[in-house]
């Protein structure tokens, strides 16, 4: 009964172990690299986990809102012809909700850079 699950588990563990061993045998040591692959070999001026200024966060949230909007618009565009007017009305309602968020962010000063 559990033979197929055990075989799949063994294949998964074996595949992961094989990938790890191939990586270990073909990788280059980090200390032997003469340059960094970032900023054309120059040392970065700050650590990768350094803090960002707080003004970037509202802008990031607005980007995510529009990114999610596109996530919903692509499937909508494929079915709008079949569904008809109700799909257009629903999309405009969705866009109005997003525009209310943009107007609110604009009034709060999230779009001002300085």
C-alpha positions in Angstrom: 0.0 0.0 0.0 2.8 2.4 0.9 5.2 1.1 -1.7 4.5 3.8 -4.2 4.9 6.5 -1.6 8.2 5.0 -0.4 9.4 4.8 -4.0 8.5 8.5 -4.6 10.2 9.5 -1.4 13.3 7.6 -2.3 13.3 9.2 -5.8 12.9 12.6 -4.3 15.7 12.2 -1.8 17.9 10.6 -4.4 17.3 13.4 -6.8 18.1 16.1 -4.2 21.2 14.3 -3.2 22.3 13.9 -6.8 21.8 17.6 -7.5 23.7 18.5 -4.3 26.6 16.2 -5.3 26.7 17.6 -8.9 26.8 21.1 -7.5 29.6 20.3 -5.1 31.7 18.7 -7.8 31.3 21.5 -10.4 31.2 24.7 -8.3 34.0 27.2 -8.0 35.2 28.2 -4.6 34.0 31.7 -3.7 37.5 32.8 -2.5 39.0 32.2 -5.9 36.8 34.7 -7.7 38.8 37.8 -8.4 35.8 40.1 -8.9 32.3 40.3 -7.6 29.3 39.6 -10.0 27.6 42.8 -8.7 28.3 46.4 -9.8 30.8 45.3 -12.5 33.2 43.9 -9.9 33.2 46.9 -7.6 32.6 46.3 -3.9 29.0 47.3 -2.9 28.9 50.5 -0.8 26.5 48.9 1.8 25.4 45.5 3.0 22.6 43.7 1.1 20.5 43.6 4.2 20.9 47.3 5.1 17.8 49.3 5.9 16.0 51.3 3.3 14.4 54.7 3.8 10.8 54.6 4.9 9.6 56.5 1.8 10.2 53.4 -0.4 7.5 51.3 1.4 4.4 53.2 0.2 5.7 53.2 -3.3 6.4 49.5 -3.1 2.9 48.8 -1.9 1.5 50.8 -4.8 3.6 48.8 -7.2 2.3 45.6 -5.7 -1.3 46.8 -6.0 -0.8 47.5 -9.7 1.0 44.2 -10.1 -1.9 42.4 -8.6 -4.2 44.4 -10.9 -2.4 43.0 -13.9 -2.6 39.6 -12.4 -6.4 39.9 -12.6 -6.6 41.7 -15.9 -4.9 39.0 -18.0 -7.4 36.2 -17.3 -10.2 38.8 -17.5 -9.2 39.7 -21.0 -9.4 36.1 -22.2 -13.0 35.6 -21.0 -14.6 39.1 -21.4 -15.9 38.2 -24.8 -17.8 35.2 -23.5 -19.1 36.7 -20.3 -20.2 40.0 -21.8 -21.2 43.3 -20.2 -21.1 42.0 -16.6 -17.4 41.3 -16.9 -16.7 44.9 -18.0 -18.8 46.3 -15.2 -16.9 44.1 -12.6 -13.5 45.2 -14.0 -14.5 48.9 -13.8 -15.6 48.4 -10.2 -12.2 46.8 -9.5 -10.4 49.6 -11.2 -12.4 52.2 -9.2 -11.5 50.5 -5.9 -7.8 50.7 -7.0 -8.1 54.3 -8.1 -9.5 55.2 -4.7 -6.4 53.7 -3.2 -4.2 55.7 -5.5 -6.0 58.9 -4.8 -5.7 58.2 -1.0 -2.0 57.6 -1.4 -1.6 60.7 -3.5 -3.4 62.8 -0.8 -1.2 61.2 1.9 2.0 62.2 0.0 3.1 58.7 -0.9 4.0 59.8 -4.4 6.2 62.7 -3.3 9.8 61.7 -3.6 11.4 64.3 -1.3 
